[in-house]
């Protein structure tokens, strides 16, 4: 089907808007090759003329049929572009209070900025042993997939948690590690799993800071390698940090070039040594006593 055949009467499109970012509009007249204007009707009833340059026609993105809106996997949408993604995430969050959505093997998460009752042990056990697409999108589904692939294929796995500052990356990484701790009980009196989880608030207390976008923003990246034995029980862990951000170590009221750079460099050097000392002590407490059979790495990108 030619692209222009989709821009017919009653079909809907998205147009950019300064206030709402994207607004929906309905086509009121078929668009033909050579036309310079696409006539639209906005949802508030007002008419809108979308100007098109015939030499390089750039038509507005098409809106998905309503039957597809709210899909739990973005790849199921007929049209996958910025307004379609944003609208689908908005509908799921606003109408159904759902924060997780798949995009293929990627999990998209919205930060609700409040505690949700979807992370208890009962939820963890519900996802344990399930295939990723059989359950609703969840960080536990991603963690289960990594755990299952490690056990089935005997290969190390990695989970990368990335996003904007304040998106909830550190919390998501924490939930993934908690999932591994619950589904792989070691039975050890020392409870390595508890030590792994207990290390999080220690590093966050030293390495996090308040920013304009996040009251508890990680000022460092953290790669946690969780070690498992041949029965795929947690036997230890190792933590690596990187990119400690000097601009968050001390307050900078005004930029004063060399003086500030020198002060920041000194503060960062002292602070980094303190932080490294804490990480080393944590790793000593989490060290693997025996031979590691496999591991799952959880990378929390700072911000």
C-alpha positions in Angstrom: 0.0 0.0 0.0 1.4 3.4 -1.0 2.0 5.8 1.9 -0.4 8.4 0.6 -3.3 5.9 0.5 -3.1 5.9 4.3 -3.7 9.7 4.5 -7.4 9.5 3.7 -10.6 11.0 5.2 -11.3 9.8 8.8 -7.8 8.4 9.4 -6.0 10.1 12.3 -2.6 11.5 12.7 -0.4 13.2 15.3 0.8 16.8 15.1 3.4 18.4 17.3 2.3 20.8 19.9 4.3 23.1 22.2 2.0 22.5 25.2 1.0 18.9 24.8 4.0 17.7 22.8 1.7 15.8 20.5 -2.0 16.3 19.6 -4.4 13.9 17.8 -6.2 15.1 14.6 -8.5 13.6 12.1 -8.1 13.9 8.4 -11.1 15.6 6.8 -10.1 15.4 3.2 -8.1 12.8 1.2 -4.4 13.9 0.6 -3.1 13.4 -2.9 0.3 13.7 -4.5 1.1 17.3 -5.2 -1.2 18.7 -2.4 0.4 21.3 -0.2 -2.0 21.2 2.6 -3.4 18.4 4.7 -6.7 19.4 6.2 -7.3 18.2 9.8 -9.9 18.4 12.6 -8.5 18.6 16.1 -10.2 16.8 19.0 -11.4 20.2 20.4 -13.4 20.7 17.1 -11.1 23.3 15.6 -9.7 23.0 12.1 -6.0 22.8 11.4 -4.1 23.0 8.1 -0.9 21.1 8.0 1.4 22.6 5.4 3.4 20.1 3.2 6.3 21.0 1.0 5.7 19.2 -2.4 9.5 18.9 -3.0 10.1 16.9 0.1 6.7 15.9 1.6 6.9 15.3 5.3 3.5 14.1 6.5 2.5 13.8 10.2 2.8 10.4 11.8 -0.3 8.2 11.7 -2.2 7.3 14.8 -2.8 3.7 15.7 -6.3 2.2 15.7 -7.9 2.5 19.1 -8.1 -1.3 19.4 -4.3 -1.4 19.6 -3.9 1.4 22.2 -2.9 0.0 25.5 -1.0 -3.0 24.2 1.5 -4.5 26.6 4.1 -4.8 23.9 5.0 -1.7 21.8 6.1 -3.9 18.9 2.4 -4.9 18.4 1.5 -1.4 17.3 0.9 -0.8 13.6 2.9 2.4 13.8 5.9 2.6 16.1 7.1 6.2 16.5 7.5 8.8 19.2 3.8 9.9 19.6 2.6 6.3 19.4 5.0 5.1 22.1 4.2 8.1 24.4 0.5 7.7 23.9 0.5 4.0 24.6 2.6 4.4 27.8 0.3 7.2 28.9 -2.9 5.2 28.4 -1.5 2.2 30.3 -0.3 4.4 33.2 -3.2 6.8 33.5 -6.1 4.5 32.8 -4.8 1.2 34.2 -2.0 2.4 36.6 0.4 0.0 34.8 4.1 1.2 34.8 5.6 -1.6 32.8 5.4 -2.2 29.0 7.5 -4.4 26.7 9.2 -3.3 23.6 10.3 -6.7 22.3 12.9 -8.0 24.8 13.2 -4.5 26.3 11.2 -3.5 29.4 10.0 0.1 29.5 9.3 1.4 33.0 7.6 4.6 34.2 8.5 5.9 37.7 5.2 6.3 39.6 7.0 8.1 42.5 5.2 6.0 45.1 5.3 2.5 46.4 3.2 -0.1 44.5 2.1 -3.5 45.9 3.6 -5.4 43.0 6.9 -6.5 44.4 6.1 -9.0 47.2 7.3 -12.5 47.5 4.0 -13.8 46.2 4.5 -11.8 43.0 8.1 -13.1 42.7 6.9 -16.7 43.0 4.2 -16.1 40.4 6.8 -15.1 37.9 9.3 -17.8 38.8 9.5 -20.4 36.1 7.3 -18.5 33.6 8.2 -17.4 30.1 8.7 -13.7 29.6 5.7 -13.3 27.3 3.3 -15.4 29.4 2.9 -12.8 32.2 2.3 -9.1 32.4 5.4 -7.0 31.8 7.4 -6.7 35.0 11.0 -6.3 36.1 10.6 -9.8 37.7 9.9 -11.2 34.2 13.2 -9.8 33.0 15.1 -11.2 36.0 13.4 -14.6 35.6 14.5 -14.7 31.9 18.1 -14.0 32.8 18.0 -16.6 35.6 16.4 -19.2 33.3 18.8 -18.6 30.4 21.7 -18.9 32.8 20.5 -22.2 34.2 19.3 -23.6 30.8 22.2 -22.6 28.6 25.0 -22.5 31.3 26.0 -19.0 30.2 26.5 -15.8 32.1 23.8 -13.2 31.7 23.6 -9.4 32.0 20.8 -6.9 32.7 21.4 -3.3 31.8 19.2 -0.7 33.5 19.3 2.7 31.7 17.2 5.8 31.6 16.8 9.5 32.5 17.7 10.9 35.9 14.9 10.0 38.3 13.5 7.3 36.1 14.0 4.6 38.8 17.0 2.8 37.5 18.6 2.1 40.9 15.3 0.8 42.3 14.7 -1.4 39.3 18.2 -2.9 39.7 17.5 -3.4 43.4 14.2 -5.3 42.6 16.1 -7.5 40.0 18.6 -8.5 42.7 15.9 -9.1 45.2 14.3 -11.5 42.7 17.5 -13.5 42.4 17.8 -13.6 46.2 14.2 -15.0 46.7 14.2 -17.6 43.9 17.7 -19.0 44.6 17.7 -19.5 48.3 21.1 -20.8 49.4 20.0 -22.2 52.7 23.2 -20.9 54.2 23.2 -19.5 57.7 25.2 -16.5 56.6 22.5 -15.7 54.0 24.6 -14.3 51.2 21.4 -13.0 49.6 20.7 -10.8 52.6 24.2 -9.4 52.4 23.8 -8.6 48.7 20.6 -6.7 49.3 21.9 -5.0 52.5 24.8 -3.5 50.5 22.5 -1.2 48.5 21.5 1.3 51.1 25.2 1.6 52.2 26.4 2.6 48.7 23.4 4.8 48.1 24.0 6.7 51.4 27.5 7.6 50.3 27.1 7.8 46.5 23.7 9.4 46.0 22.8 13.1 46.1 19.8 15.4 45.7 19.4 17.0 42.3 16.7 19.1 40.7 15.2 16.0 39.1 15.7 13.4 41.7 15.9 13.6 45.5 18.0 10.4 45.6 20.0 10.5 42.4 22.9 8.0 41.9 26.1 9.9 41.3 27.9 6.8 40.3 27.4 3.8 38.0 27.3 0.3 39.7 27.9 -3.1 38.2 27.0 -5.9 40.5 28.1 -9.4 39.6 26.0 -12.0 41.4 27.7 -15.4 41.6 25.9 -18.8 41.6 26.9 -22.3 42.3 26.1 -25.4 40.2 22.7 -25.6 41.7 22.2 -21.9 40.8 22.1 -20.6 44.4 23.7 -17.3 45.2 27.1 -17.9 46.8 28.5 -14.4 46.6 28.7 -11.1 44.7 31.2 -8.4 43.6 30.5 -4.8 43.0 32.3 -2.3 40.8 31.6 1.4 40.6 32.6 4.0 38.0 32.1 7.6 36.9 31.7 9.2 40.4 30.6 12.7 39.4 32.7 15.5 40.9 30.1 18.1 40.3 27.9 16.5 43.0 30.6 16.1 45.6 30.5 19.7 46.7 28.2 22.6 46.0 29.0 24.9 43.1 27.3 28.3 43.6 29.0 30.0 40.6 31.6 28.8 38.0 35.1 30.2 38.9 37.2 28.2 36.5 40.5 27.1 38.0 39.6 27.6 41.7 36.5 25.5 41.4 38.2 22.8 39.2 41.0 22.5 41.8 38.6 22.3 44.7 36.4 19.8 42.8 39.4 17.7 41.9 40.6 17.5 45.5 37.1 16.8 46.8 36.6 14.1 44.2 39.9 12.5 45.0 39.2 12.3 48.7 35.6 11.2 48.2 36.6 8.6 45.7 39.0 7.0 48.1 36.4 6.9 50.8 33.9 5.4 48.4 36.4 2.8 47.1 37.2 1.8 50.7 33.5 1.1 51.4 33.1 -0.8 48.2 36.1 -3.0 49.0 34.8 -3.8 52.4 31.4 -4.7 50.9 33.1 -7.0 48.3 35.1 -8.7 51.1 31.8 -9.5 52.9 30.3 -10.7 49.6 33.2 -12.6 48.2 32.7 -16.0 46.7 33.9 -18.7 49.1 34.0 -21.5 46.5 34.2 -21.8 42.7 31.8 -19.7 40.8 29.8 -21.6 38.2 27.9 -18.7 36.6 27.0 -15.2 37.2 24.3 -12.6 36.4 25.6 -9.0 36.0 23.2 -6.1 36.8 24.5 -2.7 35.5 22.9 0.4 36.9 23.9 3.3 34.8 24.2 6.4 36.9 22.0 9.5 36.7 
